[in-house]
Amino acid sequence: GLAHRGKLDNNDELIKFASSLEKVCVETVESGKMTKDLALLVFRDDMVSSNYLTTEQFFKELKNNLEKKIKGV
């Protein structure tokens, strides 16, 4: 939605931000940090309890990773 809004408004900064956010979301999940709904799809049922974050923890992880990406770390 953000990328499309950026295209409609010809806002390159918003498009770049949306792209970075999308990449951070994918990279975070691929690193094994995800919410229970995604963990259920990835891990066996008996392993799920130790392999997921709460929504708040997941958002904090995304925030930290996005800040690193924006800063170029």
PQR file of N, CA, C, O and H, with PARSE charges and radii, in Angstrom:
ATOM      1  N   GLY A   1       0.802  -1.183   0.000 -0.4000 1.5000
ATOM      2  CA  GLY A   1       0.000   0.000   0.000 -0.0000 2.0000
ATOM      3  C   GLY A   1       0.854   1.258   0.000  0.5500 1.7000
ATOM      4  O   GLY A   1       0.551   2.220  -0.707 -0.5500 1.4000
ATOM      5  N   LEU A   2       1.925   1.253   0.796 -0.4000 1.5000
ATOM      6  CA  LEU A   2       2.791   2.436   0.863 -0.0000 2.0000
ATOM      7  C   LEU A   2       3.492   2.685  -0.473  0.5500 1.7000
ATOM      8  O   LEU A   2       3.594   3.825  -0.924 -0.5500 1.4000
ATOM      9  H   LEU A   2       2.171   0.472   1.370  0.4000 1.0000
ATOM     10  N   ALA A   3       3.965   1.630  -1.088 -0.4000 1.5000
ATOM     11  CA  ALA A   3       4.655   1.783  -2.367 -0.0000 2.0000
ATOM     12  C   ALA A   3       3.705   2.333  -3.432  0.5500 1.7000
ATOM     13  O   ALA A   3       4.083   3.188  -4.233 -0.5500 1.4000
ATOM     14  H   ALA A   3       3.882   0.703  -0.722  0.4000 1.0000
ATOM     15  N   HIS A   4       2.481   1.837  -3.430 -0.4000 1.5000
ATOM     16  CA  HIS A   4       1.505   2.320  -4.405 -0.0000 2.0000
ATOM     17  C   HIS A   4       1.176   3.791  -4.161  0.5500 1.7000
ATOM     18  O   HIS A   4       1.064   4.573  -5.106 -0.5500 1.4000
ATOM     19  H   HIS A   4       2.173   1.142  -2.780  0.4000 1.0000
ATOM     20  N   ARG A   5       1.021   4.164  -2.890 -0.4000 1.5000
ATOM     21  CA  ARG A   5       0.772   5.571  -2.561 -0.0000 2.0000
ATOM     22  C   ARG A   5       1.939   6.430  -3.029  0.5500 1.7000
ATOM     23  O   ARG A   5       1.741   7.530  -3.544 -0.5500 1.4000
ATOM     24  H   ARG A   5       1.111   3.530  -2.122  0.4000 1.0000
ATOM     25  N   GLY A   6       3.152   5.926  -2.849 -0.4000 1.5000
ATOM     26  CA  GLY A   6       4.333   6.643  -3.318 -0.0000 2.0000
ATOM     27  C   GLY A   6       4.329   6.835  -4.818  0.5500 1.7000
ATOM     28  O   GLY A   6       4.711   7.894  -5.316 -0.5500 1.4000
ATOM     29  H   GLY A   6       3.313   5.032  -2.431  0.4000 1.0000
ATOM     30  N   LYS A   7       3.898   5.810  -5.544 -0.4000 1.5000
ATOM     31  CA  LYS A   7       3.808   5.926  -7.005 -0.0000 2.0000
ATOM     32  C   LYS A   7       2.749   6.943  -7.406  0.5500 1.7000
ATOM     33  O   LYS A   7       2.969   7.761  -8.299 -0.5500 1.4000
ATOM     34  H   LYS A   7       3.587   4.949  -5.140  0.4000 1.0000
ATOM     35  N   LEU A   8       1.602   6.887  -6.743 -0.4000 1.5000
ATOM     36  CA  LEU A   8       0.533   7.836  -7.071 -0.0000 2.0000
ATOM     37  C   LEU A   8       0.952   9.277  -6.808  0.5500 1.7000
ATOM     38  O   LEU A   8       0.586  10.186  -7.553 -0.5500 1.4000
ATOM     39  H   LEU A   8       1.424   6.222  -6.018  0.4000 1.0000
ATOM     40  N   ASP A   9       1.723   9.475  -5.743 -0.4000 1.5000
ATOM     41  CA  ASP A   9       2.145  10.823  -5.361 -0.0000 2.0000
ATOM     42  C   ASP A   9       3.501  11.200  -5.933  0.5500 1.7000
ATOM     43  O   ASP A   9       4.000  12.298  -5.685 -0.5500 1.4000
ATOM     44  H   ASP A   9       2.020   8.736  -5.138  0.4000 1.0000
ATOM     45  N   ASN A  10       4.101  10.290  -6.702 -0.4000 1.5000
ATOM     46  CA  ASN A  10       5.444  10.513  -7.239 -0.0000 2.0000
ATOM     47  C   ASN A  10       6.419  10.833  -6.100  0.5500 1.7000
ATOM     48  O   ASN A  10       7.220  11.763  -6.192 -0.5500 1.4000
ATOM     49  H   ASN A  10       3.696   9.398  -6.904  0.4000 1.0000
ATOM     50  N   ASN A  11       6.332  10.045  -5.033 -0.4000 1.5000
ATOM     51  CA  ASN A  11       7.120  10.251  -3.829 -0.0000 2.0000
ATOM     52  C   ASN A  11       8.186   9.154  -3.735  0.5500 1.7000
ATOM     53  O   ASN A  11       7.932   8.072  -3.206 -0.5500 1.4000
ATOM     54  H   ASN A  11       5.682   9.290  -4.958  0.4000 1.0000
ATOM     55  N   ASP A  12       9.367   9.446  -4.250 -0.4000 1.5000
ATOM     56  CA  ASP A  12      10.436   8.452  -4.286 -0.0000 2.0000
ATOM     57  C   ASP A  12      10.906   8.026  -2.899  0.5500 1.7000
ATOM     58  O   ASP A  12      11.288   6.872  -2.705 -0.5500 1.4000
ATOM     59  H   ASP A  12       9.573  10.326  -4.679  0.4000 1.0000
ATOM     60  N   GLU A  13      10.882   8.941  -1.938 -0.4000 1.5000
ATOM     61  CA  GLU A  13      11.302   8.586  -0.584 -0.0000 2.0000
ATOM     62  C   GLU A  13      10.353   7.559   0.024  0.5500 1.7000
ATOM     63  O   GLU A  13      10.798   6.629   0.697 -0.5500 1.4000
ATOM     64  H   GLU A  13      10.572   9.878  -2.097  0.4000 1.0000
ATOM     65  N   LEU A  14       9.069   7.717  -0.202 -0.4000 1.5000
ATOM     66  CA  LEU A  14       8.089   6.763   0.322 -0.0000 2.0000
ATOM     67  C   LEU A  14       8.252   5.410  -0.362  0.5500 1.7000
ATOM     68  O   LEU A  14       8.148   4.371   0.289 -0.5500 1.4000
ATOM     69  H   LEU A  14       8.708   8.472  -0.749  0.4000 1.0000
ATOM     70  N   ILE A  15       8.500   5.413  -1.646 -0.4000 1.5000
ATOM     71  CA  ILE A  15       8.720   4.160  -2.385 -0.0000 2.0000
ATOM     72  C   ILE A  15       9.954   3.442  -1.842  0.5500 1.7000
ATOM     73  O   ILE A  15       9.929   2.227  -1.647 -0.5500 1.4000
ATOM     74  H   ILE A  15       8.584   6.257  -2.176  0.4000 1.0000
ATOM     75  N   LYS A  16      11.020   4.179  -1.601 -0.4000 1.5000
ATOM     76  CA  LYS A  16      12.250   3.599  -1.068 -0.0000 2.0000
ATOM     77  C   LYS A  16      12.006   3.036   0.333  0.5500 1.7000
ATOM     78  O   LYS A  16      12.471   1.941   0.649 -0.5500 1.4000
ATOM     79  H   LYS A  16      11.040   5.166  -1.760  0.4000 1.0000
ATOM     80  N   PHE A  17      11.279   3.777   1.175 -0.4000 1.5000
ATOM     81  CA  PHE A  17      10.969   3.310   2.519 -0.0000 2.0000
ATOM     82  C   PHE A  17      10.148   2.019   2.462  0.5500 1.7000
ATOM     83  O   PHE A  17      10.437   1.066   3.186 -0.5500 1.4000
ATOM     84  H   PHE A  17      10.901   4.667   0.918  0.4000 1.0000
ATOM     85  N   ALA A  18       9.143   1.991   1.617 -0.4000 1.5000
ATOM     86  CA  ALA A  18       8.292   0.805   1.492 -0.0000 2.0000
ATOM     87  C   ALA A  18       9.102  -0.407   1.050  0.5500 1.7000
ATOM     88  O   ALA A  18       8.887  -1.515   1.542 -0.5500 1.4000
ATOM     89  H   ALA A  18       8.909   2.766   1.029  0.4000 1.0000
ATOM     90  N   SER A  19      10.019  -0.200   0.137 -0.4000 1.5000
ATOM     91  CA  SER A  19      10.870  -1.286  -0.332 -0.0000 2.0000
ATOM     92  C   SER A  19      11.773  -1.792   0.793  0.5500 1.7000
ATOM     93  O   SER A  19      11.946  -2.999   0.962 -0.5500 1.4000
ATOM     94  H   SER A  19      10.194   0.699  -0.263  0.4000 1.0000
ATOM     95  N   SER A  20      12.342  -0.871   1.554 -0.4000 1.5000
ATOM     96  CA  SER A  20      13.193  -1.258   2.685 -0.0000 2.0000
ATOM     97  C   SER A  20      12.395  -2.014   3.728  0.5500 1.7000
ATOM     98  O   SER A  20      12.863  -3.022   4.257 -0.5500 1.4000
ATOM     99  H   SER A  20      12.201   0.110   1.417  0.4000 1.0000
ATOM    100  N   LEU A  21      11.204  -1.544   4.029 -0.4000 1.5000
ATOM    101  CA  LEU A  21      10.351  -2.203   5.019 -0.0000 2.0000
ATOM    102  C   LEU A  21       9.997  -3.621   4.577  0.5500 1.7000
ATOM    103  O   LEU A  21      10.030  -4.554   5.380 -0.5500 1.4000
ATOM    104  H   LEU A  21      10.823  -0.725   3.600  0.4000 1.0000
ATOM    105  N   GLU A  22       9.662  -3.778   3.309 -0.4000 1.5000
ATOM    106  CA  GLU A  22       9.334  -5.108   2.795 -0.0000 2.0000
ATOM    107  C   GLU A  22      10.531  -6.045   2.911  0.5500 1.7000
ATOM    108  O   GLU A  22      10.382  -7.192   3.333 -0.5500 1.4000
ATOM    109  H   GLU A  22       9.635  -3.020   2.657  0.4000 1.0000
ATOM    110  N   LYS A  23      11.717  -5.565   2.540 -0.4000 1.5000
ATOM    111  CA  LYS A  23      12.921  -6.394   2.627 -0.0000 2.0000
ATOM    112  C   LYS A  23      13.210  -6.785   4.075  0.5500 1.7000
ATOM    113  O   LYS A  23      13.573  -7.929   4.349 -0.5500 1.4000
ATOM    114  H   LYS A  23      11.838  -4.634   2.197  0.4000 1.0000
ATOM    115  N   VAL A  24      13.051  -5.842   4.998 -0.4000 1.5000
ATOM    116  CA  VAL A  24      13.299  -6.121   6.406 -0.0000 2.0000
ATOM    117  C   VAL A  24      12.319  -7.180   6.921  0.5500 1.7000
ATOM    118  O   VAL A  24      12.715  -8.070   7.674 -0.5500 1.4000
ATOM    119  H   VAL A  24      12.756  -4.913   4.775  0.4000 1.0000
ATOM    120  N   CYS A  25      11.066  -7.095   6.530 -0.4000 1.5000
ATOM    121  CA  CYS A  25      10.078  -8.095   6.952 -0.0000 2.0000
ATOM    122  C   CYS A  25      10.482  -9.487   6.483  0.5500 1.7000
ATOM    123  O   CYS A  25      10.461 -10.441   7.260 -0.5500 1.4000
ATOM    124  H   CYS A  25      10.744  -6.372   5.918  0.4000 1.0000
ATOM    125  N   VAL A  26      10.845  -9.598   5.226 -0.4000 1.5000
ATOM    126  CA  VAL A  26      11.239 -10.897   4.668 -0.0000 2.0000
ATOM    127  C   VAL A  26      12.513 -11.402   5.339  0.5500 1.7000
ATOM    128  O   VAL A  26      12.588 -12.570   5.722 -0.5500 1.4000
ATOM    129  H   VAL A  26      10.862  -8.823   4.594  0.4000 1.0000
ATOM    130  N   GLU A  27      13.515 -10.535   5.486 -0.4000 1.5000
ATOM    131  CA  GLU A  27      14.779 -10.942   6.094 -0.0000 2.0000
ATOM    132  C   GLU A  27      14.592 -11.371   7.550  0.5500 1.7000
ATOM    133  O   GLU A  27      15.238 -12.313   8.010 -0.5500 1.4000
ATOM    134  H   GLU A  27      13.455  -9.587   5.175  0.4000 1.0000
ATOM    135  N   THR A  28      13.718 -10.688   8.264 -0.4000 1.5000
ATOM    136  CA  THR A  28      13.478 -11.026   9.665 -0.0000 2.0000
ATOM    137  C   THR A  28      12.852 -12.407   9.781  0.5500 1.7000
ATOM    138  O   THR A  28      13.271 -13.212  10.612 -0.5500 1.4000
ATOM    139  H   THR A  28      13.193  -9.923   7.890  0.4000 1.0000
ATOM    140  N   VAL A  29      11.862 -12.684   8.960 -0.4000 1.5000
ATOM    141  CA  VAL A  29      11.226 -14.002   8.983 -0.0000 2.0000
ATOM    142  C   VAL A  29      12.211 -15.073   8.529  0.5500 1.7000
ATOM    143  O   VAL A  29      12.270 -16.149   9.124 -0.5500 1.4000
ATOM    144  H   VAL A  29      11.522 -12.030   8.284  0.4000 1.0000
ATOM    145  N   GLU A  30      12.982 -14.793   7.484 -0.4000 1.5000
ATOM    146  CA  GLU A  30      13.949 -15.771   6.996 -0.0000 2.0000
ATOM    147  C   GLU A  30      15.037 -16.065   8.023  0.5500 1.7000
ATOM    148  O   GLU A  30      15.644 -17.136   7.993 -0.5500 1.4000
ATOM    149  H   GLU A  30      12.934 -13.919   7.001  0.4000 1.0000
ATOM    150  N   SER A  31      15.291 -15.120   8.937 -0.4000 1.5000
ATOM    151  CA  SER A  31      16.291 -15.344   9.986 -0.0000 2.0000
ATOM    152  C   SER A  31      15.734 -16.196  11.124  0.5500 1.7000
ATOM    153  O   SER A  31      16.458 -16.531  12.062 -0.5500 1.4000
ATOM    154  H   SER A  31      14.798 -14.250   8.961  0.4000 1.0000
ATOM    155  N   GLY A  32      14.432 -16.551  11.042 -0.4000 1.5000
ATOM    156  CA  GLY A  32      13.827 -17.415  12.038 -0.0000 2.0000
ATOM    157  C   GLY A  32      13.010 -16.686  13.086  0.5500 1.7000
ATOM    158  O   GLY A  32      12.490 -17.313  14.008 -0.5500 1.4000
ATOM    159  H   GLY A  32      13.845 -16.279  10.280  0.4000 1.0000
ATOM    160  N   LYS A  33      12.887 -15.387  12.963 -0.4000 1.5000
ATOM    161  CA  LYS A  33      12.116 -14.601  13.933 -0.0000 2.0000
ATOM    162  C   LYS A  33      10.760 -14.296  13.327  0.5500 1.7000
ATOM    163  O   LYS A  33      10.650 -13.566  12.342 -0.5500 1.4000
ATOM    164  H   LYS A  33      13.310 -14.878  12.214  0.4000 1.0000
ATOM    165  N   MET A  34       9.713 -14.877  13.943 -0.4000 1.5000
ATOM    166  CA  MET A  34       8.375 -14.750  13.383 -0.0000 2.0000
ATOM    167  C   MET A  34       7.335 -14.951  14.469  0.5500 1.7000
ATOM    168  O   MET A  34       7.646 -15.385  15.578 -0.5500 1.4000
ATOM    169  H   MET A  34       9.803 -15.469  14.744  0.4000 1.0000
ATOM    170  N   THR A  35       6.100 -14.629  14.132 -0.4000 1.5000
ATOM    171  CA  THR A  35       4.983 -14.841  15.048 -0.0000 2.0000
ATOM    172  C   THR A  35       4.505 -16.290  14.948  0.5500 1.7000
ATOM    173  O   THR A  35       4.888 -17.029  14.041 -0.5500 1.4000
ATOM    174  H   THR A  35       5.848 -14.276  13.231  0.4000 1.0000
ATOM    175  N   LYS A  36       3.667 -16.671  15.894 -0.4000 1.5000
ATOM    176  CA  LYS A  36       3.234 -18.071  15.988 -0.0000 2.0000
ATOM    177  C   LYS A  36       2.516 -18.546  14.726  0.5500 1.7000
ATOM    178  O   LYS A  36       2.693 -19.691  14.311 -0.5500 1.4000
ATOM    179  H   LYS A  36       3.355 -16.072  16.631  0.4000 1.0000
ATOM    180  N   ASP A  37       1.706 -17.678  14.110 -0.4000 1.5000
ATOM    181  CA  ASP A  37       0.980 -18.113  12.912 -0.0000 2.0000
ATOM    182  C   ASP A  37       1.933 -18.534  11.801  0.5500 1.7000
ATOM    183  O   ASP A  37       1.659 -19.489  11.076 -0.5500 1.4000
ATOM    184  H   ASP A  37       1.562 -16.747  14.447  0.4000 1.0000
ATOM    185  N   LEU A  38       3.053 -17.825  11.665 -0.4000 1.5000
ATOM    186  CA  LEU A  38       4.041 -18.211  10.661 -0.0000 2.0000
ATOM    187  C   LEU A  38       4.854 -19.419  11.116  0.5500 1.7000
ATOM    188  O   LEU A  38       5.186 -20.293  10.314 -0.5500 1.4000
ATOM    189  H   LEU A  38       3.276 -17.048  12.254  0.4000 1.0000
ATOM    190  N   ALA A  39       5.171 -19.461  12.413 -0.4000 1.5000
ATOM    191  CA  ALA A  39       5.942 -20.587  12.942 -0.0000 2.0000
ATOM    192  C   ALA A  39       5.204 -21.906  12.750  0.5500 1.7000
ATOM    193  O   ALA A  39       5.826 -22.937  12.498 -0.5500 1.4000
ATOM    194  H   ALA A  39       4.901 -18.752  13.064  0.4000 1.0000
ATOM    195  N   LEU A  40       3.882 -21.873  12.870 -0.4000 1.5000
ATOM    196  CA  LEU A  40       3.097 -23.093  12.651 -0.0000 2.0000
ATOM    197  C   LEU A  40       3.256 -23.629  11.235  0.5500 1.7000
ATOM    198  O   LEU A  40       3.141 -24.833  11.008 -0.5500 1.4000
ATOM    199  H   LEU A  40       3.377 -21.035  13.075  0.4000 1.0000
ATOM    200  N   LEU A  41       3.518 -22.743  10.288 -0.4000 1.5000
ATOM    201  CA  LEU A  41       3.709 -23.164   8.903 -0.0000 2.0000
ATOM    202  C   LEU A  41       5.120 -23.701   8.651  0.5500 1.7000
ATOM    203  O   LEU A  41       5.340 -24.490   7.732 -0.5500 1.4000
ATOM    204  H   LEU A  41       3.611 -21.764  10.472  0.4000 1.0000
ATOM    205  N   VAL A  42       6.064 -23.262   9.475 -0.4000 1.5000
ATOM    206  CA  VAL A  42       7.469 -23.591   9.249 -0.0000 2.0000
ATOM    207  C   VAL A  42       7.945 -24.779  10.077  0.5500 1.7000
ATOM    208  O   VAL A  42       8.660 -25.644   9.573 -0.5500 1.4000
ATOM    209  H   VAL A  42       5.884 -22.620  10.221  0.4000 1.0000
ATOM    210  N   PHE A  43       7.548 -24.820  11.349 -0.4000 1.5000
ATOM    211  CA  PHE A  43       8.040 -25.832  12.271 -0.0000 2.0000
ATOM    212  C   PHE A  43       6.967 -26.869  12.565  0.5500 1.7000
ATOM    213  O   PHE A  43       5.772 -26.628  12.393 -0.5500 1.4000
ATOM    214  H   PHE A  43       6.967 -24.117  11.758  0.4000 1.0000
ATOM    215  N   ARG A  44       7.434 -28.042  13.017 -0.4000 1.5000
ATOM    216  CA  ARG A  44       6.488 -29.061  13.478 -0.0000 2.0000
ATOM    217  C   ARG A  44       5.757 -28.515  14.698  0.5500 1.7000
ATOM    218  O   ARG A  44       6.279 -27.655  15.406 -0.5500 1.4000
ATOM    219  H   ARG A  44       8.405 -28.238  13.156  0.4000 1.0000
ATOM    220  N   ASP A  45       4.576 -29.005  14.937 -0.4000 1.5000
ATOM    221  CA  ASP A  45       3.752 -28.535  16.055 -0.0000 2.0000
ATOM    222  C   ASP A  45       4.477 -28.579  17.399  0.5500 1.7000
ATOM    223  O   ASP A  45       4.318 -27.666  18.208 -0.5500 1.4000
ATOM    224  H   ASP A  45       4.152 -29.704  14.362  0.4000 1.0000
ATOM    225  N   ASP A  46       5.267 -29.617  17.651 -0.4000 1.5000
ATOM    226  CA  ASP A  46       5.937 -29.748  18.944 -0.0000 2.0000
ATOM    227  C   ASP A  46       7.102 -28.774  19.102  0.5500 1.7000
ATOM    228  O   ASP A  46       7.591 -28.580  20.215 -0.5500 1.4000
ATOM    229  H   ASP A  46       5.396 -30.359  16.994  0.4000 1.0000
ATOM    230  N   MET A  47       7.554 -28.159  18.016 -0.4000 1.5000
ATOM    231  CA  MET A  47       8.666 -27.212  18.084 -0.0000 2.0000
ATOM    232  C   MET A  47       8.193 -25.764  18.101  0.5500 1.7000
ATOM    233  O   MET A  47       8.992 -24.864  18.358 -0.5500 1.4000
ATOM    234  H   MET A  47       7.157 -28.316  17.111  0.4000 1.0000
ATOM    235  N   VAL A  48       6.935 -25.525  17.838 -0.4000 1.5000
ATOM    236  CA  VAL A  48       6.429 -24.172  17.695 -0.0000 2.0000
ATOM    237  C   VAL A  48       6.559 -23.366  18.978  0.5500 1.7000
ATOM    238  O   VAL A  48       6.889 -22.181  18.929 -0.5500 1.4000
ATOM    239  H   VAL A  48       6.286 -26.257  17.630  0.4000 1.0000
ATOM    240  N   SER A  49       6.303 -23.989  20.129 -0.4000 1.5000
ATOM    241  CA  SER A  49       6.269 -23.242  21.376 -0.0000 2.0000
ATOM    242  C   SER A  49       7.565 -22.501  21.676  0.5500 1.7000
ATOM    243  O   SER A  49       7.544 -21.489  22.378 -0.5500 1.4000
ATOM    244  H   SER A  49       6.035 -24.952  20.168  0.4000 1.0000
ATOM    245  N   SER A  50       8.672 -22.976  21.168 -0.4000 1.5000
ATOM    246  CA  SER A  50       9.947 -22.316  21.451 -0.0000 2.0000
ATOM    247  C   SER A  50      10.486 -21.549  20.245  0.5500 1.7000
ATOM    248  O   SER A  50      11.598 -21.023  20.299 -0.5500 1.4000
ATOM    249  H   SER A  50       8.688 -23.798  20.598  0.4000 1.0000
ATOM    250  N   ASN A  51       9.733 -21.480  19.182 -0.4000 1.5000
ATOM    251  CA  ASN A  51      10.254 -20.879  17.967 -0.0000 2.0000
ATOM    252  C   ASN A  51       9.402 -19.734  17.422  0.5500 1.7000
ATOM    253  O   ASN A  51       9.246 -19.595  16.209 -0.5500 1.4000
ATOM    254  H   ASN A  51       8.830 -21.907  19.138  0.4000 1.0000
ATOM    255  N   TYR A  52       8.852 -18.916  18.321 -0.4000 1.5000
ATOM    256  CA  TYR A  52       8.090 -17.779  17.810 -0.0000 2.0000
ATOM    257  C   TYR A  52       8.128 -16.612  18.782  0.5500 1.7000
ATOM    258  O   TYR A  52       8.435 -16.775  19.963 -0.5500 1.4000
ATOM    259  H   TYR A  52       8.978 -19.030  19.306  0.4000 1.0000
ATOM    260  N   LEU A  53       7.812 -15.442  18.267 -0.4000 1.5000
ATOM    261  CA  LEU A  53       7.768 -14.211  19.050 -0.0000 2.0000
ATOM    262  C   LEU A  53       6.319 -13.767  19.194  0.5500 1.7000
ATOM    263  O   LEU A  53       5.464 -14.116  18.380 -0.5500 1.4000
ATOM    264  H   LEU A  53       7.563 -15.310  17.308  0.4000 1.0000
ATOM    265  N   THR A  54       6.059 -12.994  20.238 -0.4000 1.5000
ATOM    266  CA  THR A  54       4.751 -12.354  20.332 -0.0000 2.0000
ATOM    267  C   THR A  54       4.703 -11.267  19.263  0.5500 1.7000
ATOM    268  O   THR A  54       5.731 -10.912  18.687 -0.5500 1.4000
ATOM    269  H   THR A  54       6.754 -12.710  20.899  0.4000 1.0000
ATOM    270  N   THR A  55       3.529 -10.750  19.003 -0.4000 1.5000
ATOM    271  CA  THR A  55       3.396  -9.680  18.011 -0.0000 2.0000
ATOM    272  C   THR A  55       4.248  -8.485  18.410  0.5500 1.7000
ATOM    273  O   THR A  55       4.922  -7.892  17.568 -0.5500 1.4000
ATOM    274  H   THR A  55       2.693 -11.039  19.470  0.4000 1.0000
ATOM    275  N   GLU A  56       4.222  -8.128  19.686 -0.4000 1.5000
ATOM    276  CA  GLU A  56       5.011  -6.987  20.158 -0.0000 2.0000
ATOM    277  C   GLU A  56       6.508  -7.232  19.980  0.5500 1.7000
ATOM    278  O   GLU A  56       7.235  -6.339  19.544 -0.5500 1.4000
ATOM    279  H   GLU A  56       3.675  -8.609  20.371  0.4000 1.0000
ATOM    280  N   GLN A  57       6.968  -8.428  20.313 -0.4000 1.5000
ATOM    281  CA  GLN A  57       8.382  -8.767  20.125 -0.0000 2.0000
ATOM    282  C   GLN A  57       8.761  -8.726  18.650  0.5500 1.7000
ATOM    283  O   GLN A  57       9.841  -8.255  18.293 -0.5500 1.4000
ATOM    284  H   GLN A  57       6.378  -9.153  20.667  0.4000 1.0000
ATOM    285  N   PHE A  58       7.869  -9.222  17.797 -0.4000 1.5000
ATOM    286  CA  PHE A  58       8.134  -9.232  16.366 -0.0000 2.0000
ATOM    287  C   PHE A  58       8.236  -7.805  15.824  0.5500 1.7000
ATOM    288  O   PHE A  58       9.123  -7.504  15.026 -0.5500 1.4000
ATOM    289  H   PHE A  58       6.992  -9.605  18.088  0.4000 1.0000
ATOM    290  N   PHE A  59       7.333  -6.934  16.255 -0.4000 1.5000
ATOM    291  CA  PHE A  59       7.391  -5.541  15.813 -0.0000 2.0000
ATOM    292  C   PHE A  59       8.663  -4.845  16.291  0.5500 1.7000
ATOM    293  O   PHE A  59       9.235  -4.028  15.569 -0.5500 1.4000
ATOM    294  H   PHE A  59       6.612  -7.178  16.904  0.4000 1.0000
ATOM    295  N   LYS A  60       9.103  -5.166  17.499 -0.4000 1.5000
ATOM    296  CA  LYS A  60      10.358  -4.594  18.001 -0.0000 2.0000
ATOM    297  C   LYS A  60      11.529  -5.063  17.156  0.5500 1.7000
ATOM    298  O   LYS A  60      12.432  -4.286  16.845 -0.5500 1.4000
ATOM    299  H   LYS A  60       8.638  -5.830  18.085  0.4000 1.0000
ATOM    300  N   GLU A  61      11.509  -6.330  16.789 -0.4000 1.5000
ATOM    301  CA  GLU A  61      12.558  -6.882  15.936 -0.0000 2.0000
ATOM    302  C   GLU A  61      12.559  -6.191  14.574  0.5500 1.7000
ATOM    303  O   GLU A  61      13.615  -5.829  14.055 -0.5500 1.4000
ATOM    304  H   GLU A  61      10.775  -6.961  17.042  0.4000 1.0000
ATOM    305  N   LEU A  62      11.369  -6.011  13.998 -0.4000 1.5000
ATOM    306  CA  LEU A  62      11.272  -5.308  12.724 -0.0000 2.0000
ATOM    307  C   LEU A  62      11.793  -3.881  12.845  0.5500 1.7000
ATOM    308  O   LEU A  62      12.534  -3.409  11.982 -0.5500 1.4000
ATOM    309  H   LEU A  62      10.511  -6.304  14.420  0.4000 1.0000
ATOM    310  N   LYS A  63      11.403  -3.196  13.918 -0.4000 1.5000
ATOM    311  CA  LYS A  63      11.845  -1.819  14.145 -0.0000 2.0000
ATOM    312  C   LYS A  63      13.366  -1.743  14.213  0.5500 1.7000
ATOM    313  O   LYS A  63      13.979  -0.897  13.562 -0.5500 1.4000
ATOM    314  H   LYS A  63      10.801  -3.580  14.619  0.4000 1.0000
ATOM    315  N   ASN A  64      13.975  -2.630  15.006 -0.4000 1.5000
ATOM    316  CA  ASN A  64      15.433  -2.636  15.126 -0.0000 2.0000
ATOM    317  C   ASN A  64      16.102  -2.906  13.781  0.5500 1.7000
ATOM    318  O   ASN A  64      17.067  -2.234  13.417 -0.5500 1.4000
ATOM    319  H   ASN A  64      13.476  -3.317  15.535  0.4000 1.0000
ATOM    320  N   ASN A  65      15.593  -3.879  13.054 -0.4000 1.5000
ATOM    321  CA  ASN A  65      16.179  -4.227  11.757 -0.0000 2.0000
ATOM    322  C   ASN A  65      15.984  -3.111  10.729  0.5500 1.7000
ATOM    323  O   ASN A  65      16.873  -2.855   9.917 -0.5500 1.4000
ATOM    324  H   ASN A  65      14.809  -4.425  13.350  0.4000 1.0000
ATOM    325  N   LEU A  66      14.830  -2.449  10.762 -0.4000 1.5000
ATOM    326  CA  LEU A  66      14.589  -1.341   9.847 -0.0000 2.0000
ATOM    327  C   LEU A  66      15.515  -0.173  10.153  0.5500 1.7000
ATOM    328  O   LEU A  66      16.066   0.445   9.242 -0.5500 1.4000
ATOM    329  H   LEU A  66      14.108  -2.657  11.422  0.4000 1.0000
ATOM    330  N   GLU A  67      15.684   0.127  11.434 -0.4000 1.5000
ATOM    331  CA  GLU A  67      16.599   1.212  11.809 -0.0000 2.0000
ATOM    332  C   GLU A  67      18.020   0.919  11.328  0.5500 1.7000
ATOM    333  O   GLU A  67      18.707   1.815  10.837 -0.5500 1.4000
ATOM    334  H   GLU A  67      15.236  -0.376  12.173  0.4000 1.0000
ATOM    335  N   LYS A  68      18.461  -0.328  11.467 -0.4000 1.5000
ATOM    336  CA  LYS A  68      19.801  -0.714  10.987 -0.0000 2.0000
ATOM    337  C   LYS A  68      19.902  -0.526   9.480  0.5500 1.7000
ATOM    338  O   LYS A  68      20.896   0.001   8.980 -0.5500 1.4000
ATOM    339  H   LYS A  68      17.904  -1.057  11.866  0.4000 1.0000
ATOM    340  N   LYS A  69      18.869  -0.959   8.754 -0.4000 1.5000
ATOM    341  CA  LYS A  69      18.894  -0.852   7.291 -0.0000 2.0000
ATOM    342  C   LYS A  69      18.921   0.618   6.857  0.5500 1.7000
ATOM    343  O   LYS A  69      19.652   0.985   5.936 -0.5500 1.4000
ATOM    344  H   LYS A  69      18.061  -1.388   9.160  0.4000 1.0000
ATOM    345  N   ILE A  70      18.131   1.443   7.515 -0.4000 1.5000
ATOM    346  CA  ILE A  70      18.077   2.861   7.153 -0.0000 2.0000
ATOM    347  C   ILE A  70      19.425   3.543   7.434  0.5500 1.7000
ATOM    348  O   ILE A  70      19.865   4.406   6.674 -0.5500 1.4000
ATOM    349  H   ILE A  70      17.538   1.146   8.262  0.4000 1.0000
ATOM    350  N   LYS A  71      20.071   3.140   8.535 -0.4000 1.5000
ATOM    351  CA  LYS A  71      21.360   3.723   8.904 -0.0000 2.0000
ATOM    352  C   LYS A  71      22.505   3.125   8.090  0.5500 1.7000
ATOM    353  O   LYS A  71      23.631   3.620   8.133 -0.5500 1.4000
ATOM    354  H   LYS A  71      19.714   2.439   9.152  0.4000 1.0000
ATOM    355  N   GLY A  72      22.212   2.067   7.355 -0.4000 1.5000
ATOM    356  CA  GLY A  72      23.237   1.423   6.529 -0.0000 2.0000
ATOM    357  C   GLY A  72      24.131   0.471   7.291  0.5500 1.7000
ATOM    358  O   GLY A  72      25.244   0.177   6.855 -0.5500 1.4000
ATOM    359  H   GLY A  72      21.297   1.665   7.320  0.4000 1.0000
ATOM    360  N   VAL A  73      23.653  -0.015   8.431 -0.4000 1.5000
ATOM    361  CA  VAL A  73      24.448  -0.942   9.255 -0.0000 2.0000
ATOM    362  C   VAL A  73      24.343  -2.330   8.704  0.5500 1.7000
ATOM    363  O   VAL A  73      24.938  -3.259   9.252 -0.5500 1.4000
ATOM    364  H   VAL A  73      22.749   0.224   8.785  0.4000 1.0000
TER
END
